[in-house]
Amino acid sequence: MKVLVLGGDGFCGWPCATNLADVGHDVVIVDNLSRRKIDIDLGVESLTPIATVRDRLTAWEQVGGAPIRFEHLDIAKDYERLLELLRQEKPDAVVHFAEQRAAPYSMKSSGTKRYTVDNNVNGTHNLLAAIVESGQDIHIVHLGTMGVYGYGSHRGATIPEGYLTVEVPQPDGSRFTEKILHPANPGSVYHMTKTLDQLLFFYYNKNDNIRITDLHQGIVWGTNTALTEKDPRLTNRFDYDGDYGTVLNRFLMQAAIGYPLTVHGTGGQTRAFIHIRDSVRCVQLALENPPSHGERVKIFNQMTESHRVADLAEKVAALTGAQINYLSNPRNEAVENDLIVDNRCFIELGLSPTTLDDGLLTEVVDVARRWADRCDRSRIPCLSAWTRRQAAALASPA
């Protein structure tokens, strides 16, 4: 299968691209390298050193499987080149990671809010329009987020995989049932763009019969896969800063360098999680089990377990001896929430979940300790506030 991996130089995209090449797919990475530019703009680097794209691909040819090719392209801005690439490569599938992925970064300023919307929504729509114009039958696998459902109280209800069955009352007192997209409740500009993606997919699937799988992914933890560990030049990103670092990886890094674990608010926020190895496996399963022609958008909840943030902090503290520091919450969100998620689709396709065991947690701590000298401790705090009220709370003395 020929696969274009859009955003294949990023945190999830790179291990995904190497995995697909390793199992025999013909992979082309398409990326504008914007994530590397954002590092420069923010003045912070991945905790793990990241090789250039050229060095990454050279290393892969030497120790990996089938060669991976690279196209430098901004899909949100260069529609004609994107269309030309589809016509030239004639891919069977496109894996779409090419979106600004951090909620805090999307709330950092009016500039980052506009960039996130421009990049994410334009990129998704350009891809859909180009597939239609190319006249090709291309399956899209898109990396979405569990955040489209929101993190308010679901009153104990299980979040279904994308669609909710509702009863609609009629004037005569009768009722009929219908399946609708689960109501969206985005908690940031980033999450909002993913809800807009959902509507774009719904429309182009209905109107133009594009086959689409939308993966609503939980928070990814871990750093490397077995393939990215084969050569130092293949090492994956480890973001730890307040804008791009994900909560569990941040806790493990903080524990590794003796920095108190940063729990924002009460820690009662419940989140869904998935290890990077399972994320990679899920993308492969989605590619190899595409929707039928005429089938509505497939939506999978790409997660393996849910945890309260405070419980995670206590687990990491018990494992490492780290202290916990409770701070003002920069996000405008519920103090506490429940989160029960249906993820049976991937389980039925054969996913064997990687659970949050101490061995894998220790593995991440070891990676963080190895590169601790690259950490800029001043970039650890979360300073991107959702509202002026949150900004004032962050600015006030503890």
N, C-alpha and C positions, 0 to 999 in steps of 0.2 A: 504494500500500500504506500502511495506517495502522500506525505503529510507535510503541510506547511505549519510550522510552530511560530505563531506571531508572539513576539515578546519572549523569544526563546533564550535570551541572555539573562533573564531575571531569576528571582529566587525560586519560584516554582517551575518556570519555563526551562531552565538549564537542565536540572535532573530529569525532567519529563522528556526533553529532546534526546538525551543520551540513552534513556531507557528504551524509547521507541526505536532508535537506531540499533540498539543492542539486540532487540527481538526481531530485527530484520526489515523494519520499515525504511523507506527512502525518505530521509528527513532534510528539510530546508528550514533553517532558522531565519525569520524575518524580524528585524529589530532596528529601531532608530537610536539605540543606546542611551535613551533618555534617563534611565535609572542611574547610570554612571554620571550623567551630567547633574542630576539632582544631588548626588553625593558632593560634587564640587560646590554647588550652590549652597548647600547646607553646611559645608565645611566639616563633614564627618564621613568616615569610611567604614566599610564592613569590618567587623572584628577580624574575620579571616581575610587574608590577602587574596584579591581576585585578579587572575591573569587577564591579559588582553584577550579579545575574541580570537584573534589570530593564533595566539599561543594555546588557548583552550582547544581550538579545532585541530591544531597540530598534535597536541597531546592525545586527543581522542583518536586520531588516525594511528598513532603509535601503540596505544594500549587498549583501544576500544573495538567496537564492531564496525559496521558499515560507515563510510565517511559521512559527515554532516556538512552540508553547504550553508553559506551565509549570504543573505541579501540585506544591505543597509537601506531601510525604507521606513518612512513615517506614514503609516496607513491612514492617519487622521488628516493628513495634509496633501498627500500625493496620490489622488484617486487614480489618475491615468496610469501611473506606474504600477499600482496595485492591480488594476484591471489587466494590464499587459502581463504581469507576473502570473496571474491566474490562467490567462490564455496560453502562456508559454509552458508553464509547468503542468497544467491540467491535473491538479491534485485530486485525490480521492476524498481527502478530508483536510480541514483547517482546524488547528487547536488555537484558540484565541485567548492569550494571556496579555495582550498588548494594551493594558489599562493601568493607569496610576492606581496603586493598590492600597494606599494607607489612608485610613480615616483621619488620624490626627493631621497629616500633611494636607489633606483636603480642607481642613478647617483652620489652617495656619493664618491665612490672610485672604483678602478678596482676590488677590492674584492667584493663589493656589486653588481657590474655589473655582475660578473661571478656567484655569488650566485643566483641572480635573474633569469638568464638564466638557470642555472643548475636545480634549484628548479622548476621553472614554466614549462619549456618545457619538462623536463624529467618526471615530475609528470603527465602532460597531456598525454604524449605518453605512459607512463606505464599503465595508466588507459585504454586507447584505446586498447593497445595490450593485456592487461589482459582480457578485455571483449571478445575480439575475441577468445583468447585461452580458456576461460571458456565455450564458446559455448552458452552463455546466451543472451536473448533478454532484454537488459538493456537500459533504456532511460537516456541519460546524459543531465542534465541541468547545463550549465556552466556560471559562472559570468564573463563576458567579460567587455569591457569598450567602451564608446563613443570615447575614444582617438584613437581607431584604424583608425578612419576617418581623424584624424589630426585636428589641429586648425588653419590652414591657411585659406585664403579667399575661400569660396565656391561660390563666385560671386552671392550670393542670391539664389542659388539652394537649394532645400529641400533635406536633406540627407535621402535616402530611408532606409527601414529596411533590410540592409544587401546587397541587390542585386541592380545592376544598369542595366537598359536596354540600350544597345549601338547599333549603326548601324555600320556594317562592310562593307566597300567598296570593290568591286571585280574588277579585271582587265578589265572586259568587261563593267564597269560602273554601273552594278547592285549593289544592297545592300541587306544585310539581317540583321535582328535584333537578338540579343542574350542577355541573362541575365548573368552577371558576378558578382563576388564579388566586392563590391564597392572598388575602389583603396585605398590601405592602405597608411597612411602617419604618422607613429608613431613619437611621439615627445620625447620619452625617451626609455631607455632600457626596462623598465617595459612595456610600450605600445608596444614595438617591440615584446615582448614575447606573447602578446595577439594577434598580427597579425599572429605570427607563429602558435598559437593555431588554428586560423581560417583555415589555410592551412591543419593542421593535421585533423581537423574535416571534411573538404571538402574531403580529401582523404579517410578516414576510412568510411565515409558515402557512398561514391561512390564505394569503393572496397569491403567493408564488411557489408554494409547496416545497420550500427549502427545508431540508432535514436538519434538525437542530437538537442537540443535547445540552442542557444548561445545568452545570454542576454548582449547587449551592454549598460552597465549602466552608468548613469551620476554620478556626484559627490553627495555622500550621505551626508545629513545633519540631525540634530536631534540626539538623543542618545538612548532613550528607546522606547519600545512598551508597550502596556497595560499589556502584560505578564511579561516583564522583570521588571516592576514596582511593581510586586506583593510581592516581598521579596528583601531586600537589597542584599542578596547573588546572586540574579539573575541580578543585575545591569550590563548594557552593558558598553563597553569601551567608553571613551571620550578622543581621542588623540588630543593634542593641539600643539605639538612640530613642528618644522620646517620640519621634515621629514615625519611624518605620519598624522599630523593634516590637515583636509580638510578645504578649504578656508572659508566657511560660519561659520562652528563651531569655527574656529580660531577667526574670527571677533567677534562672540558672547562671547567667553571666554575672549578675550582681553577687550571688553567693560565691562565685569563683574568685572574685576580687575583693571580698570583704566589705561590700557595699550593702547597707540595709535594704531589704526587699521593699519595693515601692508599691504599696497597696493603696489605690485611690478610692476614697469614700469608705464605705463599710466593708468592702470586699464581698458584698452579697450578690454581686453581678454573676450570673451563671452564663457560661459560654460553652460552645461546642468546639471540640479539638480533633485534630487528625495529625498523625506523624507524617513527615515529608515522604517517607517510603510508601505509605498508604496512598498519599495524594497522587504520586506517580503511577501507582498500580491502578487507581481508579480511572485516571485519564486513559490508560491503555484499555481497560475493560469497556469504557464508554465508546472508544474508537472501534473496538472489535465487535460491538453489539449495537449498531446504529439503528435509528428508528426506521420503520418501513416507509415506503413511499405513501404519502397521504396521511401518515400518523402525525398527531399533534406533537408539539415540542415535548421531548422527554425531559423531565426535571428530576435530578437525583440529589438527595441530601448527602453531601460528601463529608461525612464526619464519622467518628467512631465512639466518642464518649463526651459527656458533659460534666463540667465541674464548676463549683463556685470559686471565684478568684481567691478568697480568703483561705479556702481549703487547700488550694494549690500552694499558696505561700507557706502554710503550716507544714505541708508535706516536704517542700524544699528546705524549710528551716530545720525540720527533724532530720533530714538526710545530710545536711551540710553544716548545721550549727549556726546558720545565718540569723540575724535579727530581722524583725519586721517593723517597717515604719508606715503608719497610716497617714495619708496625705489628702489634701483637698482634691476633689474629682474635677478634672478639666472638662469632662463630658456632661452634656445635658441629657441625663438618662435617669431611669428609675433607680432608686436606692438599692432595691433588690428585685430579682426576677426569677421565675421558674423557666425551665427549658427542657421539654421532653420531645425528642425528635425521632421520627420514623426514618430509618436508613436501610430498610430491608432490601431495596433494589440491588445495591452493591453486594450485600451479603449473599443474596440469591445468585448473583453472577460469580461468586467464588471468592470474594474478598475475605481474607483472614485478618481481622483487625490487629494492629499493633497497639497494645495497651500501655498505659502510663506506668510502666514498672520502673523500679529503682535503677536497674542496669542501664536502661536507655537514658534516664535522667543523668546518671553519673557520666555517661558518654558525652553528653552535651557540656557538662561542667568541665570535663577534661579538655574539650576543645577550647572552651573559654579561657581556662587557665593557661593553655599553651600560648594563646595570643593576647594575654592580659596586658602586655606592654603597649598594644595598639589601641587600648581603650582610652578615650577622652572622657574622664569622669564628669566633666561639666556638661556633656551632651546626654547624660542619662535621664535627667528629670523630664517629665512630660509638661511642656509649656504651651502647647497649642490649645487654646481654650475655645469652647464651642460658643460661648456668649460673653458679653461684657461682665455679667455677674460672676461667671466662672473665672474670668481673667482677674477680677478684683480679688477673689478668694485665693488664687494662686500667688498674687503679688503681696498679700498680707503676711505678716510674720506668723510662724507656726505657734 
